[in-house]
Amino acid sequence: MEETLNTMSYLIAGYAVIFGVTLGYIVSLIVRTHNLRQDEGLLLSLDQGEDEG
């Protein structure tokens, strides 16, 4: 009888890729949220400046 192939390294590599992509996506969301809040603050300050002037 033939032995079952050992594919544990492929399983680990697959999980590593999935983890890396997920981590990259989460970091991207955090950076985008941070930039969006900065833009919101800038727009609010510009809006307040127009109201005063």
C-alpha positions in Angstrom: 0.0 0.0 0.0 1.1 3.5 -0.7 1.6 6.0 2.1 -0.5 9.1 2.5 1.4 12.2 1.4 2.6 14.6 4.1 1.1 17.9 3.2 1.4 19.6 6.6 3.9 22.2 5.2 1.3 23.3 2.6 -1.4 23.6 5.3 0.9 25.8 7.4 1.9 27.9 4.4 -1.8 28.3 3.5 -2.7 29.5 6.9 0.3 31.9 6.9 -0.9 33.5 3.7 -4.4 33.8 4.9 -3.2 35.3 8.2 -0.9 37.8 6.3 -3.6 38.9 4.0 -6.1 39.4 6.8 -3.6 41.3 8.9 -2.8 43.5 5.9 -6.5 44.2 5.4 -7.0 45.1 9.0 -4.0 47.5 9.0 -5.3 49.1 5.8 -8.7 49.7 7.4 -7.1 51.2 10.5 -4.9 53.6 8.3 -7.9 54.5 6.2 -10.1 55.3 9.2 -7.3 57.4 10.7 -7.0 59.4 7.5 -10.8 59.8 7.2 -10.9 61.2 10.7 -8.1 63.7 9.9 -10.0 64.8 6.8 -13.2 65.2 8.8 -11.4 67.4 11.3 -9.9 69.5 8.6 -13.3 70.0 6.9 -14.9 70.9 10.2 -12.2 73.4 11.0 -12.6 74.9 7.5 -16.4 75.1 8.0 -16.0 76.8 11.3 -13.6 79.3 9.7 -16.1 80.2 7.0 -18.8 80.7 9.7 -16.6 83.2 11.6 -15.3 85.1 8.6 
